[in-house]
Amino acid sequence: MNNIDLIVVGSGVMGTFHAYHAARLGQRVLLVEKDAKPVQATVRNFGQVVPSGLGERWFGYGRRSLEIYRDIQQEYDLTVRQNGSVYIASDEEEWQLLNELYDRRRAEHYPCHLLSKTQTLAKYPVLQAGYVRGALFFPEELSVEPDQLIYRLIRYLTNKYNVTYLTNAPVIDCYPTTGGAGITLSDKRTFRARKVLICNGSESRLLFPDLLLNSDLVVSKLQMMQTVPMPQVSLPGNILTGLSIRRYESFTGCASYAQLSTPDHYAELKKWGIHILFKQALDGSFIIGDSHEYAPAAQAEDLDFQIRDYINQLILTEAQRIVQFPVQAIQKTWAGFYAQTKQEILEHDVNDNIHIITGIGGKGMTSCAGYAEQSIRRLLPELYTA
Ligand SMILES: Cc1cc2nc3c(=O)[nH]c(=O)nc-3n(C[C@H](O)[C@H](O)[C@H](O)COP(=O)(O)OP(=O)(O)OC[C@H]3O[C@@H](n4cnc5c(N)ncnc54)[C@H](O)[C@@H]3O)c2cc1C
């Protein structure tokens, strides 16, 4: 393949949305994936697109992502559904935070509705009445099917924008060339372009390991489960609960956050970074999670490959306090891993033509589409000056 403008290494949601925005601007893009298909964080998540939970800069990228997902969905089925997101408060403190976020999001002209306990139970009858204090609903937010979205998005890019997609292609070297940059694959093939962008996710050992392993990147391991299909149960949209309210960035900016106490029954759950989310998949099954364990990128192997049943049982016991359907009817359980950094994202320019972007943490499905748009604007400013 000749005359490539941009090589994107890594076809998770970060790399693929960069490929999308560059290709839309007429760039000839080569997207390279080390595995036969992407199987990392981008396919192991809930598929919740929830800008309301993000801090201010990322809230903006999340809002833009909603538009991008909707625009593509009109042309090509990416599995995007607009069922909204709902945060369910279980006590007075969480309810107070919901009220404060409601005021802020309304001031930002972001559609939302506060629901009383009665209204919440009327809208979501499968919730346990004893759990619910009230809820905050964001009608514009989206859900996607994580086990399908990225494959469909890549197909859309190759069909519509002539993006070239190479799989089974681990990139093991990346270097400057005259007027650009080059890559070498593990089978020794080489490619050159004007620029290379590396969106490696939590893989830190193949390219620029000195830089990545000595950065502040931390890898998080999340335990997830999926129930058997329950088409008779309806709990649509992204369901976020009390511990999510206590955890998500958007609430840390609320006035009463500093006074938040931790009820005793949350202590063990918080120790494992557990908060309870539900997402009903198209077949009626529920994705339920999650927990968070952390290790520096250089010691990511310490996170272990095993699923701890103790953590899953903590999650399911709390989940059963929230919903009436039988959450113990689990058909699958898995772990997902993502990289994160204190800076919210790791953006590193190796030189003018080689760039690394990783460490987006737990917000990638929500914000990559919008984030990548401004990122391409930064990386390829010449495309915007004409
Ligand atoms: C369990 C779980 C639940 C989550 N839930 C949500 C959610 O509901 N909503 C939300 O917004 N976010 C969620 N997230 C976060 C979101 O999934 C991530 O932020 C996002 O998927 C990260 O995308 P990425 O492209 O950076 O990384 P990845 O998905 O890890 O993709 C990186 C890709 O690069 C490839 N690669 C790496 N190095 C090379 C190389 N040298 N050569 C070739 N290919 C390479 C890898 O094989 C991989 O396919 C969740 C994450 C997890 C783990």
The ligand as an SDF file (V2000), in Angstrom:
LIG
                    3D

 53 58  0  0  0  0  0  0  0  0999 V2000
  -15.1380   -3.9700   31.8720 C   0  0  0  0  0  0  0  0  0  0  0  0
  -15.1620   -2.6000   31.2670 C   0  0  0  0  0  0  0  0  0  0  0  0
  -16.3410   -1.8590   31.2560 C   0  0  0  0  0  0  0  0  0  0  0  0
  -16.3630   -0.5960   30.6710 C   0  0  0  0  0  0  0  0  0  0  0  0
  -17.5670    0.0470   30.4910 N   0  0  0  0  0  0  0  0  0  0  0  0
  -17.5980    1.2050   29.7890 C   0  0  0  0  0  0  0  0  0  0  0  0
  -18.8500    1.8260   29.4780 C   0  0  0  0  0  0  0  0  0  0  0  0
  -19.9160    1.2710   29.7070 O   0  0  0  0  0  0  0  0  0  0  0  0
  -18.8230    3.0550   28.9060 N   0  0  0  0  0  0  0  0  0  0  0  0
  -17.6330    3.6750   28.5780 C   0  0  0  0  0  0  0  0  0  0  0  0
  -17.6590    4.8100   28.1110 O   0  0  0  0  0  0  0  0  0  0  0  0
  -16.4480    3.0500   28.7540 N   0  0  0  0  0  0  0  0  0  0  0  0
  -16.3970    1.8440   29.3530 C   0  0  0  0  0  0  0  0  0  0  0  0
  -15.2100    1.2160   29.5560 N   0  0  0  0  0  0  0  0  0  0  0  0
  -13.9880    1.8390   29.0570 C   0  0  0  0  0  0  0  0  0  0  0  0
  -13.7660    1.6000   27.5610 C   0  0  0  0  0  0  0  0  0  0  0  0
  -14.0630    0.2660   27.2330 O   0  0  0  0  0  0  0  0  0  0  0  0
  -12.3130    1.9500   27.2410 C   0  0  0  0  0  0  0  0  0  0  0  0
  -12.0590    3.2990   27.6340 O   0  0  0  0  0  0  0  0  0  0  0  0
  -12.0180    1.8630   25.7370 C   0  0  0  0  0  0  0  0  0  0  0  0
  -12.5080    0.6610   25.1870 O   0  0  0  0  0  0  0  0  0  0  0  0
  -10.5190    1.9840   25.4940 C   0  0  0  0  0  0  0  0  0  0  0  0
  -10.3150    1.9130   24.1100 O   0  0  0  0  0  0  0  0  0  0  0  0
   -8.8530    1.8300   23.4860 P   0  0  0  0  0  0  0  0  0  0  0  0
   -9.0240    1.8070   22.0180 O   0  0  0  0  0  0  0  0  0  0  0  0
   -8.0000    2.9060   24.0880 O   0  0  0  0  0  0  0  0  0  0  0  0
   -8.2430    0.4610   24.0360 O   0  0  0  0  0  0  0  0  0  0  0  0
   -8.4840   -1.0760   23.6110 P   0  0  0  0  0  0  0  0  0  0  0  0
   -9.9110   -1.3980   23.5150 O   0  0  0  0  0  0  0  0  0  0  0  0
   -7.6500   -1.8630   24.5610 O   0  0  0  0  0  0  0  0  0  0  0  0
   -7.8770   -1.1740   22.1610 O   0  0  0  0  0  0  0  0  0  0  0  0
   -6.4910   -1.1120   21.8940 C   0  0  0  0  0  0  0  0  0  0  0  0
   -6.2310   -1.9750   20.6580 C   0  0  0  0  0  0  0  0  0  0  0  0
   -4.8890   -1.7640   20.2310 O   0  0  0  0  0  0  0  0  0  0  0  0
   -4.3470   -3.0140   19.8300 C   0  0  0  0  0  0  0  0  0  0  0  0
   -2.8900   -2.8920   19.9180 N   0  0  0  0  0  0  0  0  0  0  0  0
   -2.1620   -2.5400   21.0130 C   0  0  0  0  0  0  0  0  0  0  0  0
   -0.8570   -2.5030   20.7240 N   0  0  0  0  0  0  0  0  0  0  0  0
   -0.7400   -2.8450   19.3970 C   0  0  0  0  0  0  0  0  0  0  0  0
    0.3710   -2.9840   18.5140 C   0  0  0  0  0  0  0  0  0  0  0  0
    1.6270   -2.7470   18.9100 N   0  0  0  0  0  0  0  0  0  0  0  0
    0.1320   -3.3550   17.2320 N   0  0  0  0  0  0  0  0  0  0  0  0
   -1.1340   -3.5410   16.7820 C   0  0  0  0  0  0  0  0  0  0  0  0
   -2.2230   -3.4330   17.5970 N   0  0  0  0  0  0  0  0  0  0  0  0
   -2.0290   -3.0660   18.8880 C   0  0  0  0  0  0  0  0  0  0  0  0
   -4.9400   -4.0060   20.8220 C   0  0  0  0  0  0  0  0  0  0  0  0
   -4.9020   -5.3230   20.3340 O   0  0  0  0  0  0  0  0  0  0  0  0
   -6.3670   -3.4590   20.9550 C   0  0  0  0  0  0  0  0  0  0  0  0
   -7.2580   -4.0490   20.0250 O   0  0  0  0  0  0  0  0  0  0  0  0
  -15.1540   -0.0470   30.1460 C   0  0  0  0  0  0  0  0  0  0  0  0
  -13.9850   -0.7810   30.1750 C   0  0  0  0  0  0  0  0  0  0  0  0
  -13.9760   -2.0560   30.7170 C   0  0  0  0  0  0  0  0  0  0  0  0
  -12.6810   -2.8540   30.7210 C   0  0  0  0  0  0  0  0  0  0  0  0
  1  2  1  0
  2  3  1  0
  2 52  2  0
  3  4  2  0
  4  5  1  0
  4 50  1  0
  5  6  2  0
  6  7  1  0
  6 13  1  0
  7  8  2  0
  7  9  1  0
  9 10  1  0
 10 11  2  0
 10 12  1  0
 12 13  2  0
 13 14  1  0
 14 15  1  0
 14 50  1  0
 15 16  1  0
 16 17  1  0
 16 18  1  0
 18 19  1  0
 18 20  1  0
 20 21  1  0
 20 22  1  0
 22 23  1  0
 23 24  1  0
 24 25  2  0
 24 26  1  0
 24 27  1  0
 27 28  1  0
 28 29  2  0
 28 30  1  0
 28 31  1  0
 31 32  1  0
 32 33  1  0
 33 34  1  0
 33 48  1  0
 34 35  1  0
 35 36  1  0
 35 46  1  0
 36 37  1  0
 36 45  1  0
 37 38  2  0
 38 39  1  0
 39 40  1  0
 39 45  2  0
 40 41  1  0
 40 42  2  0
 42 43  1  0
 43 44  2  0
 44 45  1  0
 46 47  1  0
 46 48  1  0
 48 49  1  0
 50 51  2  0
 51 52  1  0
 52 53  1  0
M  END
$$$$
